[in-house]
Amino acid sequence: MRQQLEKTLSHVSQRAVKHWLKTRGLEHTAANTDLFYERLIKLIDNRSLSIDHLKNAAIEIEESGNKRIYLRNLQGTEAISSKSALRDHLDSLNVSLVEDRYQSIHQPIRPVLNYIGWFEQSPARVRMKFSETHEELEVNYETQTVTSQKITKFVVVVVDVESGFVQVRLDPASKVHPHKDQDGKSKEELYEDYYFRKAAELLGSEGLKAYDLSRAAEYLTTTQPRIFRLPIEKVRTSAASFQTYSSRRDVRDDPARRGAQLADGDNWVYEDLHGYWIQDESEGQLSREVFMQLKRRTSMLRFLADCLENEVEYAISRIRAI
């Protein structure tokens, strides 16, 4: 059974799986890999867990953890006005609309669509998932050798049908990947742009417009009681200079930082926030503090590798409600 479990969980971290177990009230502590798999086998033997549960957990972690999530709005939503309209549009592209989320394709030769589906939830959503293969290089300076490892990267696009609000969730690009410039060099911006364009094509849209995070950035830093702990922030001042503040706990408690903000008044612009959603202010929706980075200029949120779907959705729902 261990071999089957290792195959199921081969592309997600043990830390993420342990957190997933913890959120479900299951035993999750394990000091090493052997004890980790012994724990899983024991949970399966006593019927507290199943292989299918772990397959779904792996998909959830792949689709939520370690993501740079670009928030966008669809320019034109006619093709997703109904499930039948989307199916007709996809038929014209020779793409099938599925009814369920599939296990992911790992290390494909070229970027590949895993699935696109219409999911009747509240609200109704279109969801699609891609995978592609990147290459990580490791240099051994002692032996003066370079080794490479193939890594599967996942990209997930989530669309609220009614509003046209889009999440483009991208794994961070490796140094070597399929999206290259005219000189054959891998470029992260080409990787990102490829999926913005691919999502627009599959959704029958003219394009994706950036979702403005200015109000959200200000709200996260000024609302009382605090809902977001802020150890690091980067701001733009009235002199068009950038200031970065950092603290072990929260930069807003630094008198020098408070004085600078007071002096700059309404010209103080929050550009980049690194912080944690506070569990005690989540009305029971979070089981821990959840890290999030917000970059206003690119309308992007970043989450850690062990982040789960409900944690990502909590953060985004709070931002959209502002």
ZICORUR-V422922 format. One record per residue. N is the residue number from 1. SS is DSSP state (H for helix, E for strand, - for the rest). PHI is phi as a letter, one per 40 degrees, with the letter a starting at -180 (* if undefined). D_FIRST is the distance of its C-alpha to the first C-alpha in Angstrom with 1 decimal. Layout:
n:N ss:SS phi:PHI d_first:D_FIRST
n:N ss:SS phi:PHI d_first:D_FIRST
This chain:
n:1 ss:- phi:* d_first:0.0
n:2 ss:H phi:d d_first:3.8
n:3 ss:H phi:c d_first:5.4
n:4 ss:H phi:c d_first:5.2
n:5 ss:H phi:c d_first:6.3
n:6 ss:H phi:c d_first:8.7
n:7 ss:H phi:c d_first:10.1
n:8 ss:H phi:c d_first:10.7
n:9 ss:- phi:b d_first:12.5
n:10 ss:- phi:c d_first:14.0
n:11 ss:- phi:b d_first:17.4
n:12 ss:- phi:b d_first:17.9
n:13 ss:- phi:c d_first:18.7
n:14 ss:H phi:c d_first:16.9
n:15 ss:H phi:d d_first:20.4
n:16 ss:H phi:c d_first:20.4
n:17 ss:H phi:c d_first:17.1
n:18 ss:H phi:c d_first:18.4
n:19 ss:H phi:c d_first:21.7
n:20 ss:H phi:c d_first:20.1
n:21 ss:H phi:c d_first:18.4
n:22 ss:H phi:c d_first:21.8
n:23 ss:H phi:c d_first:23.8
n:24 ss:- phi:b d_first:21.9
n:25 ss:- phi:g d_first:22.7
n:26 ss:- phi:b d_first:19.2
n:27 ss:- phi:d d_first:18.5
n:28 ss:- phi:b d_first:18.1
n:29 ss:- phi:c d_first:19.6
n:30 ss:- phi:a d_first:17.9
n:31 ss:- phi:c d_first:20.0
n:32 ss:- phi:a d_first:17.8
n:33 ss:H phi:c d_first:14.5
n:34 ss:H phi:c d_first:12.8
n:35 ss:H phi:c d_first:14.1
n:36 ss:H phi:d d_first:13.1
n:37 ss:H phi:c d_first:9.3
n:38 ss:H phi:c d_first:10.1
n:39 ss:H phi:c d_first:12.2
n:40 ss:H phi:c d_first:9.9
n:41 ss:H phi:c d_first:7.4
n:42 ss:H phi:c d_first:10.9
n:43 ss:H phi:c d_first:12.3
n:44 ss:H phi:c d_first:9.9
n:45 ss:H phi:c d_first:10.6
n:46 ss:- phi:c d_first:14.2
n:47 ss:- phi:g d_first:14.3
n:48 ss:- phi:c d_first:15.7
n:49 ss:- phi:a d_first:13.3
n:50 ss:- phi:b d_first:11.3
n:51 ss:H phi:d d_first:9.6
n:52 ss:H phi:c d_first:13.2
n:53 ss:H phi:d d_first:14.6
n:54 ss:H phi:c d_first:12.8
n:55 ss:H phi:c d_first:13.9
n:56 ss:H phi:c d_first:17.3
n:57 ss:H phi:c d_first:17.3
n:58 ss:H phi:c d_first:16.7
n:59 ss:H phi:c d_first:19.6
n:60 ss:H phi:c d_first:21.7
n:61 ss:H phi:c d_first:21.4
n:62 ss:H phi:d d_first:22.2
n:63 ss:H phi:c d_first:25.1
n:64 ss:H phi:b d_first:26.6
n:65 ss:- phi:c d_first:25.8
n:66 ss:- phi:f d_first:28.1
n:67 ss:E phi:b d_first:30.4
n:68 ss:E phi:c d_first:34.1
n:69 ss:E phi:b d_first:35.3
n:70 ss:E phi:c d_first:38.7
n:71 ss:E phi:c d_first:40.5
n:72 ss:E phi:a d_first:42.7
n:73 ss:E phi:b d_first:44.8
n:74 ss:E phi:c d_first:45.0
n:75 ss:- phi:c d_first:48.4
n:76 ss:- phi:h d_first:48.8
n:77 ss:- phi:b d_first:46.5
n:78 ss:H phi:d d_first:47.9
n:79 ss:H phi:c d_first:44.9
n:80 ss:H phi:b d_first:42.6
n:81 ss:- phi:c d_first:45.3
n:82 ss:- phi:a d_first:43.2
n:83 ss:H phi:c d_first:40.0
n:84 ss:H phi:c d_first:42.2
n:85 ss:H phi:c d_first:44.0
n:86 ss:H phi:c d_first:40.9
n:87 ss:H phi:c d_first:39.7
n:88 ss:H phi:c d_first:43.1
n:89 ss:H phi:c d_first:43.1
n:90 ss:H phi:c d_first:39.6
n:91 ss:H phi:d d_first:40.8
n:92 ss:H phi:c d_first:43.6
n:93 ss:- phi:b d_first:41.1
n:94 ss:- phi:f d_first:38.9
n:95 ss:- phi:b d_first:36.0
n:96 ss:- phi:c d_first:34.2
n:97 ss:- phi:c d_first:33.6
n:98 ss:E phi:b d_first:30.2
n:99 ss:- phi:b d_first:29.3
n:100 ss:- phi:a d_first:25.9
n:101 ss:- phi:c d_first:24.1
n:102 ss:- phi:c d_first:21.8
n:103 ss:- phi:c d_first:18.9
n:104 ss:- phi:c d_first:20.8
n:105 ss:- phi:c d_first:22.0
n:106 ss:- phi:b d_first:21.3
n:107 ss:- phi:f d_first:23.9
n:108 ss:- phi:c d_first:26.4
n:109 ss:- phi:c d_first:29.5
n:110 ss:- phi:b d_first:31.7
n:111 ss:- phi:d d_first:31.5
n:112 ss:E phi:b d_first:30.0
n:113 ss:E phi:c d_first:30.0
n:114 ss:E phi:c d_first:26.6
n:115 ss:E phi:a d_first:28.3
n:116 ss:E phi:b d_first:31.4
n:117 ss:E phi:a d_first:31.6
n:118 ss:E phi:b d_first:34.1
n:119 ss:E phi:b d_first:32.6
n:120 ss:- phi:c d_first:34.8
n:121 ss:- phi:b d_first:34.4
n:122 ss:- phi:b d_first:37.2
n:123 ss:- phi:c d_first:38.5
n:124 ss:- phi:c d_first:37.4
n:125 ss:E phi:b d_first:35.7
n:126 ss:E phi:b d_first:35.0
n:127 ss:E phi:b d_first:31.9
n:128 ss:E phi:b d_first:31.0
n:129 ss:E phi:b d_first:28.5
n:130 ss:E phi:b d_first:28.9
n:131 ss:E phi:a d_first:27.0
n:132 ss:E phi:a d_first:28.6
n:133 ss:E phi:b d_first:28.0
n:134 ss:E phi:b d_first:29.8
n:135 ss:E phi:b d_first:30.2
n:136 ss:E phi:c d_first:30.1
n:137 ss:E phi:b d_first:32.4
n:138 ss:E phi:b d_first:32.3
n:139 ss:E phi:b d_first:35.5
n:140 ss:E phi:b d_first:35.7
n:141 ss:- phi:c d_first:39.3
n:142 ss:- phi:c d_first:39.4
n:143 ss:- phi:c d_first:38.4
n:144 ss:- phi:f d_first:39.9
n:145 ss:E phi:b d_first:36.9
n:146 ss:E phi:b d_first:35.1
n:147 ss:E phi:b d_first:31.5
n:148 ss:E phi:b d_first:30.0
n:149 ss:E phi:b d_first:26.6
n:150 ss:E phi:c d_first:25.9
n:151 ss:E phi:b d_first:24.9
n:152 ss:E phi:c d_first:24.3
n:153 ss:E phi:b d_first:26.7
n:154 ss:E phi:b d_first:26.7
n:155 ss:E phi:b d_first:29.8
n:156 ss:E phi:b d_first:30.0
n:157 ss:E phi:b d_first:33.3
n:158 ss:E phi:b d_first:33.9
n:159 ss:E phi:b d_first:37.3
n:160 ss:E phi:c d_first:39.1
n:161 ss:- phi:c d_first:40.9
n:162 ss:- phi:c d_first:43.9
n:163 ss:- phi:c d_first:44.8
n:164 ss:- phi:g d_first:43.5
n:165 ss:E phi:c d_first:41.9
n:166 ss:E phi:b d_first:39.2
n:167 ss:E phi:b d_first:36.5
n:168 ss:E phi:b d_first:35.5
n:169 ss:E phi:c d_first:32.4
n:170 ss:E phi:b d_first:32.0
n:171 ss:E phi:c d_first:29.7
n:172 ss:- phi:c d_first:32.2
n:173 ss:- phi:c d_first:33.2
n:174 ss:- phi:c d_first:32.6
n:175 ss:- phi:c d_first:35.6
n:176 ss:E phi:b d_first:35.0
n:177 ss:- phi:a d_first:34.2
n:178 ss:- phi:c d_first:35.6
n:179 ss:- phi:c d_first:38.5
n:180 ss:E phi:b d_first:41.4
n:181 ss:- phi:c d_first:45.1
n:182 ss:- phi:c d_first:47.9
n:183 ss:- phi:c d_first:47.6
n:184 ss:- phi:g d_first:43.9
n:185 ss:- phi:c d_first:42.8
n:186 ss:E phi:c d_first:39.7
n:187 ss:- phi:b d_first:41.0
n:188 ss:H phi:c d_first:39.1
n:189 ss:H phi:c d_first:41.8
n:190 ss:H phi:c d_first:41.3
n:191 ss:H phi:d d_first:37.6
n:192 ss:H phi:c d_first:38.4
n:193 ss:H phi:c d_first:41.3
n:194 ss:H phi:d d_first:39.4
n:195 ss:H phi:c d_first:37.2
n:196 ss:H phi:c d_first:40.2
n:197 ss:H phi:c d_first:41.9
n:198 ss:H phi:c d_first:38.8
n:199 ss:H phi:c d_first:38.3
n:200 ss:H phi:c d_first:42.1
n:201 ss:H phi:c d_first:42.1
n:202 ss:H phi:c d_first:39.2
n:203 ss:- phi:c d_first:40.9
n:204 ss:- phi:g d_first:44.3
n:205 ss:- phi:b d_first:45.7
n:206 ss:- phi:c d_first:48.5
n:207 ss:- phi:i d_first:46.5
n:208 ss:E phi:b d_first:44.9
n:209 ss:E phi:c d_first:47.2
n:210 ss:E phi:c d_first:46.2
n:211 ss:- phi:c d_first:45.8
n:212 ss:- phi:c d_first:48.3
n:213 ss:- phi:b d_first:46.7
n:214 ss:H phi:c d_first:50.0
n:215 ss:H phi:c d_first:50.4
n:216 ss:H phi:c d_first:46.8
n:217 ss:H phi:c d_first:47.2
n:218 ss:H phi:c d_first:50.4
n:219 ss:H phi:c d_first:49.1
n:220 ss:H phi:c d_first:46.1
n:221 ss:H phi:c d_first:48.6
n:222 ss:H phi:b d_first:51.5
n:223 ss:- phi:c d_first:50.2
n:224 ss:- phi:b d_first:50.8
n:225 ss:- phi:c d_first:48.9
n:226 ss:- phi:c d_first:46.6
n:227 ss:- phi:b d_first:43.3
n:228 ss:E phi:a d_first:42.3
n:229 ss:E phi:c d_first:42.3
n:230 ss:E phi:b d_first:43.8
n:231 ss:E phi:c d_first:43.5
n:232 ss:E phi:b d_first:44.5
n:233 ss:E phi:a d_first:46.8
n:234 ss:E phi:b d_first:48.8
n:235 ss:E phi:b d_first:52.0
n:236 ss:E phi:b d_first:54.9
n:237 ss:- phi:c d_first:58.4
n:238 ss:- phi:c d_first:61.7
n:239 ss:- phi:c d_first:62.6
n:240 ss:- phi:g d_first:59.7
n:241 ss:- phi:b d_first:58.1
n:242 ss:E phi:b d_first:54.5
n:243 ss:E phi:b d_first:53.7
n:244 ss:E phi:b d_first:50.3
n:245 ss:E phi:b d_first:49.8
n:246 ss:E phi:a d_first:47.0
n:247 ss:- phi:a d_first:46.5
n:248 ss:- phi:c d_first:44.0
n:249 ss:- phi:b d_first:44.2
n:250 ss:- phi:a d_first:46.2
n:251 ss:H phi:c d_first:48.9
n:252 ss:H phi:c d_first:51.0
n:253 ss:H phi:c d_first:52.0
n:254 ss:- phi:c d_first:53.6
n:255 ss:H phi:d d_first:57.4
n:256 ss:H phi:c d_first:58.0
n:257 ss:H phi:c d_first:55.6
n:258 ss:H phi:c d_first:57.2
n:259 ss:H phi:c d_first:60.6
n:260 ss:H phi:c d_first:59.6
n:261 ss:H phi:c d_first:58.3
n:262 ss:H phi:c d_first:61.4
n:263 ss:H phi:c d_first:63.6
n:264 ss:H phi:c d_first:61.9
n:265 ss:H phi:f d_first:61.9
n:266 ss:H phi:c d_first:60.7
n:267 ss:H phi:c d_first:60.3
n:268 ss:- phi:c d_first:57.1
n:269 ss:E phi:b d_first:54.2
n:270 ss:E phi:c d_first:50.5
n:271 ss:E phi:c d_first:48.8
n:272 ss:E phi:a d_first:45.5
n:273 ss:E phi:b d_first:43.8
n:274 ss:E phi:b d_first:40.8
n:275 ss:E phi:a d_first:39.8
n:276 ss:E phi:b d_first:37.7
n:277 ss:E phi:c d_first:37.8
n:278 ss:- phi:c d_first:38.8
n:279 ss:H phi:d d_first:36.5
n:280 ss:H phi:c d_first:39.4
n:281 ss:H phi:b d_first:41.2
n:282 ss:- phi:c d_first:38.4
n:283 ss:- phi:f d_first:39.2
n:284 ss:- phi:g d_first:35.7
n:285 ss:- phi:c d_first:34.0
n:286 ss:- phi:b d_first:32.5
n:287 ss:- phi:b d_first:30.5
n:288 ss:- phi:a d_first:31.6
n:289 ss:- phi:c d_first:34.1
n:290 ss:E phi:b d_first:33.0
n:291 ss:E phi:c d_first:34.3
n:292 ss:E phi:a d_first:36.1
n:293 ss:E phi:b d_first:38.6
n:294 ss:E phi:b d_first:41.3
n:295 ss:E phi:b d_first:43.4
n:296 ss:- phi:c d_first:46.5
n:297 ss:- phi:c d_first:47.9
n:298 ss:- phi:b d_first:44.8
n:299 ss:- phi:f d_first:43.6
n:300 ss:E phi:b d_first:40.2
n:301 ss:E phi:b d_first:37.7
n:302 ss:E phi:b d_first:35.0
n:303 ss:- phi:b d_first:31.9
n:304 ss:- phi:c d_first:29.4
n:305 ss:- phi:c d_first:25.8
n:306 ss:- phi:c d_first:24.2
n:307 ss:- phi:c d_first:26.6
n:308 ss:- phi:b d_first:25.4
n:309 ss:H phi:d d_first:27.1
n:310 ss:H phi:c d_first:29.1
n:311 ss:H phi:c d_first:30.4
n:312 ss:H phi:c d_first:31.6
n:313 ss:H phi:c d_first:33.2
n:314 ss:H phi:c d_first:34.9
n:315 ss:H phi:c d_first:36.6
n:316 ss:H phi:c d_first:37.6
n:317 ss:H phi:c d_first:38.9
n:318 ss:H phi:c d_first:41.0
n:319 ss:H phi:c d_first:42.4
n:320 ss:H phi:c d_first:43.4
n:321 ss:- phi:c d_first:45.1
n:322 ss:- phi:c d_first:47.4
